[in-house]
Amino acid sequence: MKVIADTSICQGHQLCQGEAPDVFGFDEAADVVALLEEHPDETRRAAVTTAVRYCPAFALSIEED
């Protein structure tokens, strides 16, 4: 799985960090999401999927490898 974050539409809500803090960080200077792990382990799929689903700006997605 590959996680994609579109920083051009991210609104800085940081909900993704609450779901998967080891995958999603935050760039305070730019006020957008920062990917900490582009290819997280499969054990993180549920948390990453939840983060993608609940992103208010629809800035996150998962691409299958």
Secondary structure, 3 states (H helix, E strand, C coil): CEEEECCCCCCCCCHHHHHCCCCEEEECCCCEEEECCCCCCHHHHHHHHHHHHCCCCCCEEEECC
